[in-house]
Amino acid sequence: MLRWGSSVKCLLVLLVFFLTLLASKPSHADNGWAWNSTGTNAKWYSVASNSDGTKLIAAIKGGDIWTYSNGAWTEGKINGDNNSWTAVASDSTGAKLVAAASGGDIWTYSNGTWTANQVNGGSNNWAAVASSSDGTKLVAAVNGGDIWTSSNGVWTANNAGGGSNSWAAVASNADGSKLVAAVNGGDIWTYSNGIWTPNQVDGGSSDWAGVASNSDGTKLAAVNSTGVWVYSNGLWTESLLGQTGWSGVASSADGTRLAAVSYGGDIWTYANGTWTEANVYGGGNNWNGIASDSTGTKLVAVIASTHGSIWTGYYSTSYPAASAWINALYSEYSSYYGTKAGGVATLTTTSGAYFMQYFDSGKVILAWTDGYLYSFSGTSWNSLFIVWNATSVADTASTWINGTYSVYSSFFGTKSGGVQTGTDTNGTYYVQWFTNGTAILAYSDGYLYYGYGGVWHSFGVKWE
């Protein structure tokens, strides 16, 4: 592009109308995640989810099993109350469940009925359970005993690692053919082709507390008191440091998204090579379990305190686009809005997710569910007439160009055709010409320009 003359920053003129919208500042929302408390106050110990996150199961230590479906929690009185439930698992549909108690039995749920399995006499210190996606293959671990596997209702002792270890966690791939189990004070063991193999991770003698597997068993995750470890391409590597007391970990089906919780700490999520702290419920909670749907965008975690609770998290994939637009607008008008009050917050309504950036001045930038950006002055809402939720680079460029034109239509006049695409040595750019010779340009350097009188001027605003 030939840069005609100097770049001049130009302020947008806001077309104002009153928006009948009320929005309150969220107490728990971070980096695209919206968190909500659910369930009754209790010492929750374990939780599991079906593949789409619509059905959940959670266990109370010294209480009962609760299931979630159609927006409501239901108490299941299994073998009376006050069982020392330690682990729960679900198949992909949520129709087949499994729960295990320390000093008790393994119970399975199908067709509306809970059934005791009487594994190894029916009274063991069960520490962990996991299920295949169809619920026909199960794995359970005894703290101070063996790992047991079940296929179509038949349980078999595996004699893994000698058959007497302080097993703390187990996980299964989708078809149940690959397993992973962790010893508190020992190794991580993996199972494939009928063979259990020790993995000497983090020195081979660590206080492992949780493991997770992706759907094909090629990507694993494990947590101990000092870190989160991940397995991929045959290699274990430490993925997250700086927190202590890790107590649980979960994985998406493809293994690209992880979530981990710490006892006395917080919930952390992993995507695109980056770990992010969620700061749920103020942080510093005794998180004891976490589960994920298949996409890794719906999470459920439990707090193991006397007045603990269950928290569900929802990640909106629209967050990156919304936050990019909000931050671009803020970079132009930082003097008007002032200091940010936290980050871009994610909230949800029946219409979907929306996003807000609060400022200490009382002003707000809002990416609303109708696809438009709004600004709150402290007394009224003002539409910016800019669409933020375009679905492609070309759409994004056109959105910026058309949004700018809607503000300056009297200056630019009549459009000469539609938005055109061009390329130069810097890449692809998009331009809208007008019959009076002016133009709006979304250039390949990521910035917006307008052409007037043979000179290109920069808006100082990034569109890409």
C-alpha positions in Angstrom: 0.0 0.0 0.0 1.3 3.5 -0.8 1.1 5.5 2.4 -0.1 8.9 1.3 1.2 11.5 3.9 1.2 11.3 7.6 -1.0 9.1 9.9 -3.6 11.0 11.8 -5.5 9.4 14.6 -9.3 10.0 14.3 -11.8 9.6 17.1 -15.1 7.8 16.4 -18.3 9.8 16.8 -20.7 7.7 18.8 -24.3 7.5 17.6 -26.2 7.3 20.8 -29.5 5.7 21.7 -30.8 4.4 25.0 -30.5 0.6 25.3 -32.9 -1.0 27.8 -30.3 -3.3 29.2 -29.4 -3.9 32.8 -26.1 -5.6 33.6 -24.5 -6.3 37.0 -20.8 -6.8 37.6 -20.1 -10.6 37.8 -18.3 -12.0 40.8 -16.8 -15.0 39.1 -15.8 -14.7 35.5 -12.3 -15.0 34.0 -10.7 -15.3 30.5 -13.8 -16.6 28.7 -15.0 -18.7 31.6 -18.3 -18.1 33.4 -18.5 -19.9 36.8 -21.7 -20.6 38.7 -22.3 -22.3 42.1 -24.7 -25.2 42.2 -25.6 -28.1 44.5 -26.1 -28.0 48.3 -23.5 -27.2 50.9 -21.6 -30.3 51.8 -18.2 -31.9 51.8 -18.1 -32.8 48.2 -15.4 -35.3 47.4 -15.6 -36.4 43.7 -17.4 -35.4 40.5 -17.9 -36.8 37.0 -19.5 -35.6 33.7 -21.1 -37.2 30.7 -19.6 -36.2 27.3 -21.7 -33.1 26.6 -21.7 -31.8 30.2 -25.5 -32.0 30.6 -25.5 -34.8 33.2 -23.3 -34.9 36.3 -22.7 -37.1 39.3 -21.1 -35.9 42.6 -20.3 -37.7 45.8 -20.4 -36.4 49.4 -17.7 -37.7 51.8 -19.8 -39.3 54.6 -23.0 -38.5 52.7 -24.7 -39.6 49.5 -24.5 -39.6 45.7 -26.2 -36.8 43.8 -27.0 -36.7 40.1 -27.7 -33.7 37.9 -30.0 -33.7 34.8 -32.4 -31.2 33.2 -31.1 -28.4 35.4 -31.8 -30.1 38.8 -29.8 -32.1 41.3 -31.3 -35.3 42.7 -30.2 -37.1 45.8 -29.7 -40.9 45.4 -29.9 -42.8 48.7 -27.6 -45.7 48.0 -27.1 -48.3 50.8 -28.4 -45.7 53.3 -26.7 -42.4 54.1 -23.3 -41.5 55.4 -21.1 -43.6 53.1 -17.5 -42.7 52.6 -17.8 -42.1 48.9 -14.4 -41.5 47.3 -14.9 -41.7 43.6 -17.5 -41.5 40.8 -17.5 -42.0 37.1 -19.9 -41.8 34.1 -20.3 -43.2 30.6 -20.6 -40.7 27.7 -24.4 -40.5 27.9 -24.7 -40.3 31.7 -27.0 -43.3 31.7 -24.5 -45.6 33.3 -22.7 -44.5 36.5 -20.3 -46.0 39.0 -19.5 -45.0 42.5 -17.0 -46.4 45.0 -16.7 -46.0 48.8 -13.7 -46.4 51.1 -14.3 -49.4 53.3 -17.3 -50.3 51.2 -18.2 -51.5 47.7 -18.4 -50.5 44.1 -21.9 -49.5 43.0 -23.1 -49.3 39.4 -26.1 -47.6 38.0 -28.1 -48.6 35.0 -31.8 -48.4 34.0 -32.7 -46.4 37.1 -31.2 -48.9 39.6 -28.1 -48.9 41.8 -26.5 -52.3 42.3 -23.7 -53.4 44.7 -20.9 -55.3 42.8 -19.3 -57.2 45.8 -15.9 -56.8 44.3 -13.2 -58.7 46.3 -15.6 -59.3 49.1 -17.4 -56.0 48.9 -15.4 -54.1 51.5 -12.2 -52.4 50.3 -10.6 -49.0 50.5 -11.6 -47.9 47.0 -9.8 -44.8 46.0 -10.7 -44.3 42.3 -12.9 -45.4 39.5 -13.2 -44.8 35.8 -15.4 -45.9 32.9 -15.2 -46.4 29.2 -17.5 -44.2 27.0 -20.1 -47.0 26.7 -20.0 -47.9 30.4 -19.2 -51.6 29.7 -15.6 -51.5 30.9 -14.7 -50.1 34.3 -11.5 -49.8 36.3 -11.2 -49.3 40.0 -8.2 -48.9 42.4 -7.8 -49.9 46.0 -5.7 -47.8 48.3 -3.2 -50.3 49.7 -4.5 -53.1 47.3 -4.9 -53.8 43.6 -6.4 -52.4 40.5 -9.5 -54.2 39.4 -11.0 -54.1 35.9 -14.5 -55.0 34.8 -15.8 -56.1 31.4 -19.5 -56.6 31.0 -20.0 -57.0 34.8 -17.1 -59.4 35.4 -14.4 -58.0 37.8 -10.7 -59.2 37.5 -7.7 -58.3 39.7 -4.8 -57.1 37.7 -1.9 -57.6 40.1 -0.5 -54.3 38.9 2.7 -53.3 40.5 2.6 -56.3 42.7 -1.1 -55.9 43.6 -0.5 -53.9 46.8 0.1 -50.2 46.3 -1.4 -46.9 47.6 -3.3 -46.3 44.4 -4.8 -42.8 44.3 -6.2 -42.3 40.8 -7.2 -44.0 37.6 -8.4 -43.0 34.1 -9.5 -44.7 31.0 -9.5 -44.0 27.3 -12.8 -44.1 25.4 -13.0 -47.8 24.6 -11.3 -49.0 27.9 -8.3 -50.5 26.1 -5.8 -48.0 27.6 -5.6 -47.1 31.3 -3.5 -44.9 33.5 -3.2 -45.2 37.3 -1.1 -43.4 39.9 0.4 -44.4 43.2 0.6 -42.0 46.1 4.3 -42.2 46.9 5.1 -44.2 43.8 4.9 -44.3 40.0 2.4 -43.6 37.3 1.4 -46.9 35.6 0.0 -47.2 32.1 -1.9 -50.2 30.6 -2.0 -51.2 27.0 -2.2 -54.5 25.1 -2.7 -56.4 28.4 0.5 -55.1 30.0 0.9 -52.7 32.9 4.1 -50.5 32.6 5.6 -48.2 35.3 6.4 -44.6 34.3 9.0 -43.0 36.6 7.7 -39.5 36.3 9.1 -36.8 38.6 11.6 -39.1 40.1 9.3 -42.2 40.3 8.2 -41.7 43.8 5.8 -38.9 44.1 2.5 -38.1 45.9 0.3 -38.4 42.8 -3.3 -37.4 43.3 -5.1 -37.3 39.9 -4.8 -38.6 36.4 -6.7 -38.0 33.1 -6.7 -39.4 29.6 -7.8 -38.2 26.2 -10.2 -40.4 24.2 -7.5 -42.5 22.4 -5.1 -42.7 25.4 -2.2 -41.0 23.6 -2.3 -37.9 25.7 -2.3 -38.1 29.5 -2.1 -35.7 32.5 -1.3 -36.2 36.1 -1.0 -34.0 39.2 1.0 -34.3 42.4 1.5 -31.8 45.2 3.9 -29.6 43.3 2.9 -29.7 39.6 0.9 -30.8 36.6 2.6 -33.3 34.3 1.5 -34.2 30.7 2.3 -37.1 28.5 2.4 -36.8 24.7 4.4 -38.5 21.9 5.9 -40.9 24.4 7.3 -38.3 26.8 6.2 -36.9 30.2 6.9 -33.2 30.8 6.1 -30.8 33.6 3.5 -28.4 32.4 2.6 -26.1 35.3 4.5 -25.0 38.3 4.0 -22.3 41.0 1.0 -23.9 42.8 1.0 -26.7 45.4 -1.5 -29.3 46.6 -2.8 -30.3 43.2 -5.7 -32.7 43.8 -7.4 -33.3 40.5 -7.1 -33.0 36.7 -9.4 -33.4 33.7 -8.9 -33.6 29.9 -10.9 -32.9 26.8 -11.5 -35.8 24.4 -8.7 -34.6 22.1 -6.3 -33.7 24.9 -5.8 -30.1 23.8 -7.7 -28.7 26.8 -6.9 -29.5 30.4 -8.2 -28.3 33.8 -6.6 -28.9 37.2 -7.6 -28.0 40.8 -5.5 -27.6 43.9 -6.5 -28.2 47.5 -6.3 -24.8 49.1 -5.8 -23.1 45.8 -7.7 -22.5 42.6 -8.9 -23.9 39.3 -6.5 -23.6 36.4 -7.4 -24.2 32.7 -5.1 -25.0 29.8 -5.6 -24.2 26.1 -3.4 -23.2 23.2 -0.3 -23.8 25.2 -1.2 -21.5 28.1 -2.4 -22.2 31.7 -4.8 -19.6 33.1 -6.0 -19.2 36.7 -9.7 -18.9 37.1 -9.9 -17.4 40.6 -13.2 -19.1 41.2 -15.0 -18.2 44.5 -12.2 -15.9 45.5 -9.5 -18.7 45.2 -8.0 -20.6 48.1 -10.6 -23.3 48.2 -10.2 -27.0 49.1 -10.9 -28.2 45.5 -10.9 -32.0 45.5 -12.2 -33.1 42.1 -12.8 -31.8 38.6 -14.4 -33.2 35.5 -14.8 -32.1 31.9 -17.1 -32.6 28.9 -15.6 -33.9 25.7 -14.8 -30.4 24.3 -13.1 -29.2 27.5 -15.4 -26.1 27.4 -17.7 -27.3 30.2 -16.2 -28.1 33.6 -17.5 -29.1 37.0 -15.4 -28.9 40.2 -16.2 -29.7 43.9 -15.0 -28.2 47.2 -14.3 -30.7 49.9 -15.2 -28.5 52.9 -18.0 -28.8 55.5 -19.8 -26.0 53.6 -18.4 -26.8 50.2 -20.2 -26.5 47.0 -20.2 -27.6 43.3 -19.1 -25.1 40.7 -19.8 -25.4 36.9 -17.7 -23.5 34.4 -18.7 -22.7 30.8 -16.1 -21.4 28.3 -17.4 -19.3 25.4 -15.5 -19.7 22.2 -16.6 -16.2 21.3 -14.4 -14.7 24.0 -11.2 -14.2 22.0 -13.1 -12.2 19.3 -15.1 -10.2 21.9 -12.0 -9.3 24.0 -10.0 -8.4 20.9 -12.7 -5.9 19.9 -13.1 -4.5 23.4 -9.3 -4.1 23.9 -8.9 -2.5 20.4 -11.6 0.0 21.3 -10.1 0.7 24.7 -6.6 1.2 23.2 -8.2 4.1 21.2 -10.1 5.6 24.0 -8.2 4.7 27.2 -8.2 8.3 28.3 -12.0 8.3 28.2 -12.6 5.0 30.0 -9.8 5.2 32.5 -8.3 2.3 34.4 -9.6 -1.3 33.8 -11.3 -3.0 36.7 -10.1 -6.5 36.1 -10.2 -8.3 32.7 -13.0 -8.9 30.2 -15.7 -10.7 32.0 -17.9 -13.5 30.5 -21.5 -13.7 31.5 -24.4 -15.7 30.1 -28.1 -15.3 29.5 -30.7 -17.5 27.8 -29.6 -15.8 24.6 -26.0 -16.9 25.0 -22.7 -15.4 26.2 -21.9 -11.7 26.4 -18.7 -9.9 27.5 -18.0 -6.8 29.5 -15.0 -4.7 30.4 -15.5 -2.6 33.5 -13.6 0.5 34.4 -12.9 2.2 37.7 -14.7 5.2 36.3 -18.0 3.3 36.2 -17.9 3.1 32.5 -18.3 -0.1 30.6 -17.6 -1.6 27.1 -20.1 -4.4 26.2 -20.0 -7.0 23.5 -23.7 -8.0 23.6 -25.5 -11.1 22.4 -27.0 -9.3 19.4 -23.4 -9.0 18.0 -23.0 -5.3 18.5 -20.6 -3.3 20.7 -22.1 -0.9 23.3 -20.6 1.7 25.7 -21.9 2.7 29.1 -21.1 6.3 30.0 -22.1 5.9 33.7 -25.7 6.9 33.1 -26.8 5.5 29.7 -26.0 2.9 27.1 -24.7 4.0 23.8 -24.6 1.8 20.7 -21.3 1.9 18.7 -23.0 0.3 15.7 -20.0 -2.1 15.3 -20.5 -5.8 14.9 -18.0 -7.8 17.0 -18.8 -11.5 16.2 -17.7 -11.9 12.6 -16.8 -15.5 11.7 -13.8 -15.1 9.3 -11.0 -12.7 8.6 -12.9 -11.3 5.6 -16.0 -10.9 7.7 -14.0 -9.2 10.4 -12.5 -6.7 7.9 -16.0 -6.1 6.4 -17.5 -5.6 9.9 -14.9 -3.0 10.8 -15.3 -1.2 7.5 -19.1 -1.2 7.6 -19.1 -0.3 11.3 -16.8 2.7 10.5 -18.9 3.6 7.5 -22.1 3.6 9.6 -20.6 6.3 11.8 -19.1 8.4 8.9 -21.6 7.7 6.1 -22.2 11.5 5.6 -18.4 11.9 5.0 -17.8 9.0 2.7 -21.1 9.2 0.8 -22.3 6.4 -1.5 -20.5 3.0 -1.7 -18.9 2.1 -5.0 -19.7 -1.6 -5.0 -18.9 -3.9 -2.1 -15.8 -4.6 0.0 -12.9 -5.7 -2.3 -10.0 -8.0 -1.5 -6.5 -7.3 -2.6 -2.9 -8.5 -1.9 0.5 -7.0 -1.8 3.9 -7.9 -0.5 2.5 -7.5 3.1 -0.4 -9.9 2.6 -4.2 -9.6 2.1 -6.1 -6.4 2.6 -9.7 -5.2 2.2 -11.0 -1.9 0.9 -14.3 -0.2 0.4 -14.4 2.6 -2.2 -16.9 5.4 -2.4 -18.1 7.3 -5.4 -16.6 10.6 -4.1 -13.1 9.0 -4.3 -12.7 8.3 -0.6 -12.1 4.8 0.8 -11.9 2.8 4.0 -9.1 0.3 4.1 -8.5 -2.7 6.5 -4.8 -3.1 5.6 -2.6 -6.2 6.0 -0.7 -4.5 8.9 -3.8 -5.0 11.0 -4.8 -1.3 11.1 -7.7 0.7 9.7 -7.1 3.6 7.3 -9.2 6.0 5.3 -8.3 7.6 2.0 -9.1 11.3 1.4 -7.7 13.8 -1.1 -5.0 11.4 -2.3 -3.7 10.8 1.3 -4.1 7.7 3.5 -4.8 8.5 7.2 -4.7 6.0 10.0 -7.6 5.6 12.4 -5.1 4.1 14.9 -7.4 1.2 15.4 -6.5 -2.5 14.8 -9.1 -4.5 13.0 -7.3 -7.9 12.9 
